[in-house]
Amino acid sequence: MKDALRELLRAIPPMERFLETPWAEEVALCLGRDSVKSIVSDVIGEYRSALRKGEETVLSVEVLEAEMRRRCLERCAPSLRPVVNATGVVVHTNLGRSCLHDEAVRALTAVSRSYSTLEYDLGGGKRGHRDSHVEWLLCRLTGADAALVVNNNAAAVLLCLAALAKGREVVISRGELVEIGGSFRIPDIMIFSGAKMREVGTTNRTHFRDYAEAVSEETRMLLKVHPSNYRIVGFSAEVGREELAALAREKDLVFLEDLGSGVLVDLSPFGLSGEPTVRRCIAEGVDLVTFSGDKLLGGPQIGAVVGRKQLVDELRRYPLARALRVDKMTLAALEATLRLYLTDRWREIPSLSMLCADGDVLRERTERLAARLIGTIPEASCRVLSVEDAVGGGAFPARGIDGFAVAVSLPGWSAAALQARLRLCAYPVVANVQDELVCLHLRTLSEEDEEYLLAAFREITGGGEP
């Protein structure tokens, strides 16, 4: 047995045998020879280990070489790639959340390829501050006195707690001790910030007296947290902002609200009600509001803090603020996005445009795509379905949006197999499966996406041009 194993190990070709193949020389242009050598070495090492453990009993040089080539080609392809989102989830966390407006893309491209005024005051010829590029815009759009921007909303909450309540008590309702995506848990953030959490009320009902009775000399802050994709319905109660704001003023406390998605405009005319705007929170007396930029605001990933100037200035001076600051490209994209709101062009922002899409227009687009798919792939079966789309990003979790999708099936393909194959196309397509049919939701497809989708089906079936 040992002799047989020894012979198998000896029969494995030397590394140079693989490195001299045409495919290895080709991928070396992409990865560099040392990287290819490392991948080849890893595969040979794993194969040797499998032989010693008895997991492999026959040497196949072809299989060995195919695995090396597969791994090299995988490393040659960019990992972070654009995809077609055919799921109907507008703010899709796993697919990068919001898509930027063209003006935001142009702005970030412009500053990324040259020097910029990131921290330079052209008028005074001296050092400037990076928040100045967006602070006035955020204040104008929210009614706040001051604003600053960090790299995400979790960081914004952490900064507020650490800078303003470290070593002091923060009163929060038990019904708002939530965990959101990526295991972001309010109690954990509270501990990390150094603040002391004081829970009040019960999971489903918290009253004003619960907050009032909890306030002591140790209390520094009242915290209200957006529940994201979690809701309490039925026998429940919560305290309104104006009541909490009055209590905070009376007791000289800071009233902080984590608003989550950051709605800047009232979306109720489009059937999306229940999410307060940032301006409304400020108007109802909240001292500081934190929110995201890459969800319902429709911009890049940031965490904004807006509110009272004295408090924002304290945050700005706190050492952690420097560690959480954003770069020039993010600020450029955010400024361009905010200016679309300033000129009442916010409906042009891709995420907002998708959310406010007209139902009749969506249906017409769906019917047109179904016809094009059949024209492209004659063997395909396509029909239009009424579906439920979603806002995503933790906003409006209990509220679906009426939408339309093309339900597609191909002979010889199960829905799961077709769904998986679409993800592996040159331009990947991420779609849903419903009732053993692949469903392509039109709400989250741009006209350009439709072309990529048609190309994906041609790639799968070998079909010609429509």
Secondary structure, 3 states (H helix, E strand, C coil): CHHHHHHHHHHCCCHHHHHCCHHHHHHHHHHCHHHHHHHHHHHHHHHHHHHHHCCCCCCCHHHHHHHHHHHHHHHHCCCCCCCEEECCEEEEHHHCECCCCHHHHHHHHHHHCCCCCCCEECCCCEECCCCHHHHHHHHHHHCCCEEEEECCHHHHHHHHHHHHHCCCEEEEEHHHCCEEHHHEEHHHHHHHHCCEEEEECCCCECCHHHHHHHCCCCEEEEEEECCCCCCCCCCCECCCHHHHHHHHHHHCCEEEEEEECCCCCCCHHHCCCCCCCHHHHHHCCCCEEEEECCCCCCCCCCEEEEECHHHHHHHHHCCHHHHCCCCHHHHHHHHHHHHHHHCCCHHHCHHHHHHCCCHHHHHHHHHHHHHHHHHHCCCCEEEEEEEEEEEECCECCCCCEEEEEEEEECCCCCHHHHHHHHHCCCCCEEEEEECCEEEEECCCCCHHHHHHHHHHHHHHHCCCCC
